[in-house]
Amino acid sequence: MKLLPMEARHISRAVEIERLSFPDPWPASFFVSELENPFCRYIAAEDEADGRLMGYAGFQYVLDEGYINNIAVSPEYRRKGVASALLEALIEMALELGLSFLTLEVRAGNAPALALYSVFGFKPVGRRKSYYERPREDAILMTRLLKPEKAGSEPANDNIEEI
Ligand SMILES: CC(C)(COP(=O)(O)OP(=O)(O)OC[C@H]1O[C@@H](n2cnc3c(N)ncnc32)[C@H](O)[C@@H]1OP(=O)(O)O)[C@@H](O)C(=O)NCCC(=O)NCCS
């Protein structure tokens, strides 16, 4: 597996992976605007054998807050550590940017994603009722606090309530 910054050439395959992964898949235009946004960071995982896109993940940041907007792995490459490698790379980039946390929303019934995030230290911090449509479902908010080495102290999390 090769990790590299996601590029425009990855978008058509990413749209296929979206259709195989989500009931509300992103169209190409969403990827175009994310990749053009200077406050977004997206990583692609390619199969080293044939250069095929295996999966991708990315976040947007505002000040010291990071929001993971998307992560997906093509079905034939799942349970092989691809998402783990992508998440590790995102966390490393978030630390380099000095972000205080990474956060995301996940469908309450998306057991694989919930399991993946908890392995990486994301904690459930809230629930948005009926956030998703087709099918209607709650979103679980999960946050991973980051500890930039220079800070040396725990980031403030007084407003985060465990659920
Ligand atoms: C969620 C998703 C990204 C995981 O990708 P992946 O490359 O298969 O994940 P990994 O192989 O890195 O898995 C790492 C760990 O996550 C957990 N996990 C991943 N998939 C799981 C599953 N189907 N069931 C239970 N646990 C799972 C396991 O703990 C796993 O470690 P293990 O394989 O050693 O048991 C993938 O299933 C996917 O693309 N799903 C559709 C899109 C999606 O739901 N994205 C998240 C939106 S919030």
The ligand as an SDF file (V2000), in Angstrom:
LIG
                    3D

 48 50  0  0  0  0  0  0  0  0999 V2000
  -15.1730    1.7040    8.1020 C   0  0  0  0  0  0  0  0  0  0  0  0
  -14.1190    1.3650    7.0440 C   0  0  0  0  0  0  0  0  0  0  0  0
  -13.4990    2.6760    6.5240 C   0  0  0  0  0  0  0  0  0  0  0  0
  -13.0060    0.4860    7.6810 C   0  0  0  0  0  0  0  0  0  0  0  0
  -11.9840    0.2900    6.7030 O   0  0  0  0  0  0  0  0  0  0  0  0
  -10.9680   -0.9590    6.7860 P   0  0  0  0  0  0  0  0  0  0  0  0
   -9.8220   -0.6370    5.8770 O   0  0  0  0  0  0  0  0  0  0  0  0
  -11.7080   -2.2000    6.5360 O   0  0  0  0  0  0  0  0  0  0  0  0
  -10.5070   -0.8990    8.3150 O   0  0  0  0  0  0  0  0  0  0  0  0
   -9.2080   -1.6080    8.9570 P   0  0  0  0  0  0  0  0  0  0  0  0
   -8.8930   -2.8550    8.1850 O   0  0  0  0  0  0  0  0  0  0  0  0
   -8.1300   -0.6050    9.0870 O   0  0  0  0  0  0  0  0  0  0  0  0
   -9.7850   -2.0090   10.3950 O   0  0  0  0  0  0  0  0  0  0  0  0
   -9.1980   -1.5750   11.5960 C   0  0  0  0  0  0  0  0  0  0  0  0
  -10.0340   -2.0540   12.7750 C   0  0  0  0  0  0  0  0  0  0  0  0
  -11.3340   -1.4420   12.7380 O   0  0  0  0  0  0  0  0  0  0  0  0
  -12.3130   -2.3890   13.1980 C   0  0  0  0  0  0  0  0  0  0  0  0
  -13.1860   -2.7920   12.0730 N   0  0  0  0  0  0  0  0  0  0  0  0
  -13.0620   -2.4640   10.7810 C   0  0  0  0  0  0  0  0  0  0  0  0
  -14.0600   -3.0270   10.0530 N   0  0  0  0  0  0  0  0  0  0  0  0
  -14.8130   -3.7350   10.9120 C   0  0  0  0  0  0  0  0  0  0  0  0
  -15.9710   -4.5460   10.7740 C   0  0  0  0  0  0  0  0  0  0  0  0
  -16.5530   -4.7530    9.5680 N   0  0  0  0  0  0  0  0  0  0  0  0
  -16.5040   -5.0990   11.8800 N   0  0  0  0  0  0  0  0  0  0  0  0
  -15.9450   -4.9160   13.0940 C   0  0  0  0  0  0  0  0  0  0  0  0
  -14.8080   -4.1760   13.3000 N   0  0  0  0  0  0  0  0  0  0  0  0
  -14.2650   -3.5830   12.2250 C   0  0  0  0  0  0  0  0  0  0  0  0
  -11.5260   -3.6010   13.6670 C   0  0  0  0  0  0  0  0  0  0  0  0
  -11.1650   -3.3590   15.0190 O   0  0  0  0  0  0  0  0  0  0  0  0
  -10.3120   -3.5290   12.7690 C   0  0  0  0  0  0  0  0  0  0  0  0
   -9.1870   -4.2070   13.2640 O   0  0  0  0  0  0  0  0  0  0  0  0
   -9.0360   -5.7960   12.9400 P   0  0  0  0  0  0  0  0  0  0  0  0
   -9.2710   -5.9850   11.4720 O   0  0  0  0  0  0  0  0  0  0  0  0
   -7.6130   -6.0740   13.3590 O   0  0  0  0  0  0  0  0  0  0  0  0
  -10.0730   -6.4660   13.7800 O   0  0  0  0  0  0  0  0  0  0  0  0
  -14.7440    0.5450    5.8680 C   0  0  0  0  0  0  0  0  0  0  0  0
  -15.5260   -0.5160    6.3940 O   0  0  0  0  0  0  0  0  0  0  0  0
  -15.6100    1.3770    4.9420 C   0  0  0  0  0  0  0  0  0  0  0  0
  -15.1190    1.9840    3.9690 O   0  0  0  0  0  0  0  0  0  0  0  0
  -16.9190    1.4130    5.2250 N   0  0  0  0  0  0  0  0  0  0  0  0
  -17.8600    2.1830    4.3820 C   0  0  0  0  0  0  0  0  0  0  0  0
  -17.6140    3.6670    4.5180 C   0  0  0  0  0  0  0  0  0  0  0  0
  -17.7890    4.1490    5.9510 C   0  0  0  0  0  0  0  0  0  0  0  0
  -18.6630    3.7050    6.6700 O   0  0  0  0  0  0  0  0  0  0  0  0
  -16.9540    5.1210    6.3370 N   0  0  0  0  0  0  0  0  0  0  0  0
  -17.0150    5.7160    7.6620 C   0  0  0  0  0  0  0  0  0  0  0  0
  -17.9510    6.8550    7.6420 C   0  0  0  0  0  0  0  0  0  0  0  0
  -18.0990    7.6500    9.2220 S   0  0  0  0  0  0  0  0  0  0  0  0
  1  2  1  0
  2  3  1  0
  2  4  1  0
  2 36  1  0
  4  5  1  0
  5  6  1  0
  6  7  2  0
  6  8  1  0
  6  9  1  0
  9 10  1  0
 10 11  2  0
 10 12  1  0
 10 13  1  0
 13 14  1  0
 14 15  1  0
 15 16  1  0
 15 30  1  0
 16 17  1  0
 17 18  1  0
 17 28  1  0
 18 19  1  0
 18 27  1  0
 19 20  2  0
 20 21  1  0
 21 22  1  0
 21 27  2  0
 22 23  1  0
 22 24  2  0
 24 25  1  0
 25 26  2  0
 26 27  1  0
 28 29  1  0
 28 30  1  0
 30 31  1  0
 31 32  1  0
 32 33  2  0
 32 34  1  0
 32 35  1  0
 36 37  1  0
 36 38  1  0
 38 39  2  0
 38 40  1  0
 40 41  1  0
 41 42  1  0
 42 43  1  0
 43 44  2  0
 43 45  1  0
 45 46  1  0
 46 47  1  0
 47 48  1  0
M  END
$$$$
